[in-house]
């Protein structure tokens, strides 16, 4: 009887994390990650989940947490660390939450961040824990919430989600899982669930749905946002939305993606990213590096940082690649600097804009002589 009651209470605890209503393609990605955890039998295991914004890192981490949480008496899921950290007392608030969860007390008072670090170190050194650190974007956050990863009790599991693989490499995590992009079938199904509340689009909307999915580039965030936006809209409205997206990206998607750009602390890295978005997609990395170095942008390290931050990628034959929505986000940043007057923007990549401005400037220059 005691065993049954214990099992029921355990399954009714409040540590369950709510995840997406439509977990398309989630199970295989979760099983892939859990497979790495199951292989480790000697000590603690630190798993890093890495990828661009909106690709599903947090959803995967929540699903893993739900799957294995029954195996741990002491556990904590710290969500939105990047956002919470920026608030007043954000650092100590996170430390208090972590300690309160693990120690199962109403509230642990952290008097200073250093005091919190010491308490967390002692706790991780003495208790077998499951901890998820979601949306980490600085080494300072890792140091404050899990130290350097050494001295953790055997059997403990720490999961870290981040857009910056450099953080995971510095911490020397046991495995970095780069989140796989959804395939075409998964993308269409996820979009359909949000747009029509069923697994497949109606025949009348199939081609339009495929166009939206192509625009989203297999990004779950975009599929969800646009699917929900188009729900119960007429065919002409769908066509209007698609036409608009070719010129002006969706605000909600852009806001999420722009976090990675805003997180760049060096202005040269931001300049390199915008230059790549506007001019150098598909170009050879060496060729682009030489040009940008000539502009004083230190492109060798700059491009490396952009890859680490999931903003660009190096494709076959050393070519620079970028997700279409990140490309649109970068170009929108430039466009917003002067929406109605292209000649005042820092970069021009649309052929017609360049031709119009050069023609207008030529006419003005010619007129000065008469």
C-alpha positions in Angstrom: 0.0 0.0 0.0 2.8 2.4 0.9 4.5 1.7 -2.4 1.3 2.3 -4.3 0.6 5.6 -2.5 4.1 6.7 -3.0 3.9 6.0 -6.7 0.6 7.9 -7.1 1.8 10.9 -5.2 5.0 11.0 -7.3 3.0 11.0 -10.5 0.7 13.7 -9.2 3.5 16.1 -8.2 3.6 19.6 -9.6 7.0 19.3 -11.4 5.4 18.3 -14.7 6.3 20.8 -17.4 3.6 21.9 -19.8 4.7 21.5 -23.4 3.3 22.1 -26.9 -0.2 20.9 -27.8 1.1 19.5 -31.1 4.4 17.6 -30.4 5.1 16.8 -34.1 8.5 15.1 -34.4 9.3 15.6 -30.7 9.5 12.0 -29.6 12.4 11.0 -31.8 14.4 14.0 -30.8 13.8 13.4 -27.1 14.6 9.7 -27.4 17.8 10.7 -29.2 18.9 12.9 -26.3 17.8 10.5 -23.6 19.9 7.8 -25.3 23.0 9.8 -24.5 21.9 10.1 -20.8 21.3 6.4 -20.5 24.8 5.5 -21.8 26.5 7.4 -18.9 26.7 5.1 -15.9 29.9 6.3 -14.2 29.3 9.9 -13.2 27.2 13.0 -13.7 26.1 14.0 -17.2 25.8 17.4 -18.7 23.9 17.7 -21.9 23.9 20.8 -24.1 21.0 21.5 -26.4 22.0 24.1 -29.1 20.3 25.8 -32.0 18.8 29.0 -33.4 15.9 30.8 -31.7 12.5 29.2 -32.3 13.8 25.8 -33.3 12.4 24.0 -30.2 15.3 23.7 -27.7 13.1 24.5 -24.7 10.3 22.1 -25.8 12.8 19.3 -26.1 14.3 20.1 -22.7 10.8 20.1 -21.1 10.0 16.8 -22.7 13.2 15.2 -21.5 12.6 16.6 -18.0 9.1 15.1 -17.9 10.3 11.8 -19.1 13.1 11.3 -16.5 11.9 13.4 -13.6 10.5 10.4 -11.6 14.0 9.1 -11.3 15.2 12.1 -9.2 14.1 13.2 -5.8 15.8 16.6 -6.2 15.1 18.5 -9.4 14.6 22.0 -10.8 13.7 23.5 -14.2 14.9 27.1 -14.5 13.1 28.7 -17.5 13.9 31.9 -19.4 17.2 32.5 -17.6 18.3 35.1 -20.1 15.2 37.2 -19.5 15.0 36.7 -15.7 18.7 37.5 -15.3 18.2 41.1 -16.6 15.6 41.9 -13.9 16.5 43.6 -10.6 17.9 40.9 -8.3 17.5 38.5 -11.2 20.7 36.6 -10.5 19.8 35.9 -6.8 16.2 35.2 -7.7 17.3 32.4 -10.0 19.7 31.0 -7.3 16.8 31.1 -4.8 14.5 29.2 -7.1 17.1 26.6 -7.9 18.0 26.0 -4.2 14.3 26.0 -3.1 13.4 23.5 -5.8 16.2 21.1 -5.0 16.0 21.4 -1.2 12.2 21.3 -1.3 11.7 24.3 0.9 9.2 27.2 0.6 11.9 29.8 0.0 15.7 29.8 0.4 17.0 33.3 1.1 20.2 34.1 -0.9 21.9 37.1 0.6 24.4 37.6 -2.2 25.3 36.0 -5.5 28.6 34.7 -4.1 26.7 33.2 -1.2 24.3 31.6 -3.7 27.2 30.1 -5.7 28.7 28.5 -2.6 25.3 27.1 -1.6 24.6 25.7 -5.1 28.1 24.1 -5.2 27.6 22.4 -1.9 24.1 21.2 -2.9 25.3 19.8 -6.2 28.2 18.2 -4.4 25.9 16.3 -1.9 22.7 15.6 -3.8 21.8 13.6 -6.9 19.9 16.2 -9.0 18.1 16.8 -12.3 18.6 20.5 -13.3 17.5 22.2 -16.5 19.0 25.6 -17.2 16.9 27.0 -20.1 18.0 29.8 -22.4 21.5 30.5 -21.1 23.4 33.2 -22.9 26.5 34.1 -20.8 29.2 32.3 -18.9 28.4 34.3 -15.8 25.0 32.7 -15.7 26.5 29.2 -15.8 29.0 30.1 -13.1 26.2 31.4 -10.9 23.9 28.4 -11.4 26.1 25.3 -11.8 29.7 26.4 -11.3 32.2 24.8 -13.6 30.4 21.5 -13.8 33.0 19.7 -11.5 32.2 18.0 -8.3 28.6 17.0 -9.2 27.2 13.9 -7.6 27.3 10.7 -9.6 24.0 10.1 -11.4 23.1 13.8 -11.6 21.9 15.2 -14.9 22.2 18.9 -16.0 20.6 20.0 -19.2 21.5 23.4 -20.7 19.7 25.1 -23.7 21.4 27.9 -25.5 21.9 29.6 -28.8 25.6 29.9 -28.2 27.6 26.7 -28.5 30.7 28.4 -27.3 29.3 28.4 -23.7 28.8 24.6 -23.9 32.4 24.1 -25.2 33.9 26.2 -22.4 31.9 24.2 -19.8 33.2 21.1 -21.5 29.7 19.4 -21.5 29.5 15.7 -22.2 27.5 16.0 -25.3 26.2 18.9 -27.5 22.9 18.1 -29.3 22.4 20.4 -32.2 18.6 20.4 -32.7 17.7 18.8 -36.0 15.5 20.8 -38.4 12.1 19.4 -39.2 11.6 17.7 -42.5 9.0 18.7 -45.0 6.4 16.2 -43.8 6.8 17.2 -40.2 6.7 20.9 -41.1 3.5 20.6 -43.1 1.8 18.6 -40.3 2.8 21.0 -37.5 1.6 24.0 -39.6 -1.7 22.2 -40.4 -2.4 21.5 -36.7 -2.2 25.2 -36.0 -3.9 26.5 -39.2 -6.7 23.9 -39.5 -6.6 21.9 -36.2 -6.0 18.7 -38.2 -3.0 16.7 -39.4 -3.3 17.6 -43.1 -4.4 20.8 -44.9 -7.7 20.7 -46.9 -7.2 20.1 -50.6 -8.2 23.7 -51.4 -5.4 25.1 -49.1 -2.7 22.5 -49.8 -0.6 24.5 -52.2 -1.0 27.7 -50.2 0.1 25.8 -47.1 3.1 24.4 -48.8 4.1 28.0 -49.8 3.8 29.1 -46.1 5.8 26.1 -45.0 8.6 26.9 -47.5 8.7 30.5 -46.2 9.0 29.2 -42.6 12.0 27.1 -43.5 11.1 24.2 -41.0 11.2 26.6 -38.0 8.6 25.5 -35.4 8.2 29.0 -34.1 7.3 30.4 -37.5 5.0 27.4 -38.3 3.1 28.0 -35.1 2.9 31.8 -35.4 1.7 31.8 -39.0 -0.5 28.8 -38.7 -2.4 30.4 -35.8 -2.5 33.7 -37.6 -4.1 32.1 -40.7 -6.6 30.0 -38.8 -10.1 30.4 -40.2 -9.0 33.0 -42.7 -10.2 33.0 -46.4 -8.1 32.0 -49.4 -7.7 35.7 -50.5 -6.5 36.6 -47.1 -3.9 33.8 -47.2 -2.7 35.1 -50.6 -2.5 38.6 -49.1 -0.4 37.4 -46.2 2.0 35.6 -48.4 2.4 38.6 -50.6 3.1 40.8 -47.6 5.6 38.4 -46.1 7.8 38.7 -49.3 8.3 42.4 -48.4 7.8 42.7 -44.6 8.5 39.8 -42.2 6.1 38.8 -39.4 6.7 40.9 -36.2 6.3 38.1 -33.7 8.8 35.8 -35.5 11.3 38.7 -36.0 11.1 39.7 -32.3 12.1 36.2 -31.3 14.9 35.8 -33.8 16.3 39.3 -33.1 17.3 38.2 -29.6 20.3 36.5 -31.0 21.3 39.6 -33.0 20.8 41.9 -30.0 23.0 39.5 -27.9 26.0 40.4 -30.0 28.1 42.8 -27.9 30.6 43.8 -30.6 29.4 46.2 -33.2 31.7 44.6 -35.8 30.0 41.3 -35.4 26.6 43.0 -36.0 28.0 44.7 -39.1 29.4 41.4 -40.4 26.0 39.7 -39.8 24.1 42.4 -41.7 26.7 42.4 -44.5 26.3 38.6 -44.9 22.5 38.9 -44.9 22.5 41.5 -47.6 25.4 40.5 -49.9 27.3 37.3 -49.1 24.9 34.4 -48.7 26.3 31.4 -50.6 29.7 33.0 -51.0 33.1 31.4 -50.1 34.1 32.1 -46.5 37.7 33.0 -47.5 36.5 35.4 -50.1 34.1 37.1 -47.7 36.7 37.2 -44.9 39.1 39.0 -47.2 36.6 41.6 -48.2 35.4 42.3 -44.7 38.9 42.4 -43.3 39.5 45.1 -45.9 36.7 47.0 -44.2 38.4 46.6 -40.8 35.8 44.2 -39.5 38.1 41.3 -38.2 36.0 38.8 -40.0 37.9 35.6 -39.1 36.8 35.7 -35.4 33.5 37.6 -36.3 32.3 34.8 -38.6 33.3 32.2 -36.0 31.2 34.0 -33.3 28.2 34.2 -35.7 28.4 30.4 -36.3 28.7 29.7 -32.5 25.6 31.9 -31.9 23.5 30.0 -34.5 23.1 33.1 -36.7 24.9 31.7 -39.7 26.4 28.3 -40.7 29.2 27.0 -42.9 27.8 24.8 -45.6 29.5 22.5 -48.1 32.6 23.8 -49.9 33.1 26.4 -47.2 30.1 28.5 -48.3 28.2 30.8 -46.0 24.6 29.8 -45.3 21.8 31.3 -43.2 18.2 30.5 -42.4 15.9 32.4 -44.7 14.1 34.0 -41.7 17.3 35.1 -40.1 18.3 36.6 -43.5 15.0 38.4 -43.6 15.4 39.6 -40.0 18.8 41.1 -40.8 17.5 42.8 -43.9 14.5 44.2 -42.0 16.9 45.7 -39.4 18.6 47.6 -42.3 15.2 48.5 -43.9 13.8 49.9 -40.6 16.7 52.3 -40.3 15.0 54.3 -43.1 11.7 52.6 -44.2 10.7 55.2 -46.8 14.0 56.5 -48.0 16.3 53.7 -49.2 19.1 56.1 -50.0 19.6 56.7 -46.3 20.1 53.0 -45.4 23.5 51.6 -44.6 23.1 48.8 -47.2 21.3 48.3 -50.5 20.7 44.8 -51.9 17.5 45.2 -54.0 18.5 45.8 -57.7 15.6 48.3 -58.3 16.5 50.4 -55.3 20.1 50.6 -56.3 19.2 51.5 -59.9 16.7 54.2 -58.8 19.1 55.8 -56.3 22.0 55.8 -58.7 19.8 57.2 -61.5 18.5 59.9 -59.2 21.9 60.8 -58.0 23.2 61.0 -61.5 20.4 63.3 -62.5 21.1 65.6 -59.6 24.9 65.7 -60.3 24.2 66.4 -64.0 21.8 69.2 -63.1 24.5 71.0 -61.0 26.4 71.8 -64.1 23.6 73.7 -65.7 
